[in-house]
């Protein structure tokens, strides 16, 4: 459906869209005038060790002040105490009736606490902040007195930022108004196409019955005007925004999910709904599997969202849960657009080729970053966008700068390239593209594969090894030995051109195996640190997007993060999604007739296996570019599987031992395509 056709439907059904928009405007105006302005006041308190604690416990001193060797643990105990139900009841009796939060101060690693009170009465909020600040010191003294700590060894609280004058929080008010407008306009848009689809469906039934009875009908006389916008064109726009706008640049207030690419994907989902309601598009047979897997993930995310609403979440967690729903809609949009929106195998081939070409450009930017010891994305500034990761800097490991290109982090850069590398290899060997020059076929393989070790990351090397171990053994002996020789030569070239790089990577794995690496030890500590959060809500979790590092810690493991945020149900849904991609790749390889399609199935198998393994090395779905490429490739695998199944000859049976005349096994399921 073209843009002209979308506008024509809205013009025809003006009596639906106009009243709905007017009602949403009136509701937004009423909300703006009736909802009182919220005011927020903050204070900061530091914990000071006792001057008498000259020796470590238990032989001497204060056991609370030295728990774990730092006052950070004491601060964590105090935060949990102040956030408990008993403290809330006592504060309520003291007059603190408005919502309050207690947490570590942002961007600090010491025992510095921030106390926040939010309410609609400016003077009362300031008074409540003073009460909460004094109550924090009283609770700390009570904890130590209960532990029979001598007064000389008690940890003390010292206000470093006195209760501030309450500041109006207009942002939340505007967000509520904007939410009402979005819901109203979206509902009017959807109802307009529903109202247009019902008579159109009746008209199609009448025309179909007229054609069956020999009548002329009108379907054959209709011609669409203008160039149609299809799912491939929209997904190409998404890819361009995802690859070429740094993924740390987002719309203010939306965090990491507010990238222009994600916003474009949500708009594309509206296009699909309009086209589907108008009866212009129907999902192709045999492509349901990725949508079923996505449905299971959606159920787990919604269950975790409800679980988060049922507990005492702080404001940052509530906002994180809302962002998690936005991320889910983006993922659903990608899966639906690819698996149900693309109706032609050739258009799906075009989409994958464009993804590989754009990924190659991102890899080339990574080479520039590595050899110039800069990050080109740092110099990109787009009006209206702000960085969701303000502290991002150029990262080094050993003597090398770790490139991130237009991604937010070197791990995302390496993981994304590892996902696309199997398709670059498959397209290089594709007989349909043999008429192209060698540099056009093998350039993406060289740039993507060569950029992976430049990240000086175990994740990238593991991803590259998985691609090699999955794809190379399936090749014929001549090609296999040639590939092994090329790989050995590439390692030798890296050793000569970039001295020390191979040794640094080898040392990374050696320290990992000996458990002497600091990053490995940090991950091991987190395994035990996350257990209490898993015990609290084991089934549905705390809510997607709520395990915020500012409040908790970095997990560096997607499976741990999923367990904490979505519980066991979410982990099973995520594993089913990974296994769906692996199954689709294997099924394409088994059902394919031509060698090219069998290699394509192996590429999908390798890509899904890469995602399964590297998700244990970093919180993969927290990065928008990696997550987008993952869901796009999973959906593309389901769509290809549907095409392969429909093209495969029907199996012989006892009644029909011979194939029909029009179902002789083809030598290849695709015809040569023109150069692009």
Secondary structure, 3 states (H helix, E strand, C coil): CCHHHHHHHHHHCHHHHHHHHHHHHHHHHHHHHHCCCCEEEEEEEEEECCCCCCCCCCCCCCCCCCHHHCHHHHHHHHHHHHCCHHHHHHHHHHCCCCEEEEEECCCCCCCEEEEEEEECCHHHHHHHHHHHHHHHHHHHHHHHHHCCCCHHHCCEEEEEECCCCCEECHHHHHHHHHHHHHHHHHHHHHHHHHHHHHHHHHHHHHHHHHHHCCCCCCHHHCCCCCCCCCHHHHHHHHHHHHHHCCCCEEECCCHHHCCHHHHHHHHHHHHHHHHHHCCCCCCCCCCCHHHHHHHHHHHHHHHHHHHHHCCCCCHHHHHHHHHHHHHHHHHHHHHHHHHCCCCCHHHHHHHHHHHHHHHHHHHHHHHHHHHHCCCHHHHCCCCCEEECCCCCCCEEECCEEECCCCCCCHHHHHHHHHHHHHHHHHHHHCHHHCCCCHHHHHHHHHHHHHHHHHCCCHHHHHHHHHHHHHHHHHCCHHHHHHHHHHHHHHHHHHHHHCCCHHHHHHHHHHHHHCCCCHHHHHHHHHHHHCHHHHHHCCCCCCCCCCCCCCCCCCCCCHHHHHHHHHHHHHHHHHHHHHHHHHHHHHHHHHHCCCHHHHHHHHHHHHHHHHHHHHCCCCCHHHCHHHHHHHHHHHHHHHHHHHHHHHHCCCCCCCCCCCCCCCCCCCCCCCCCCCCC
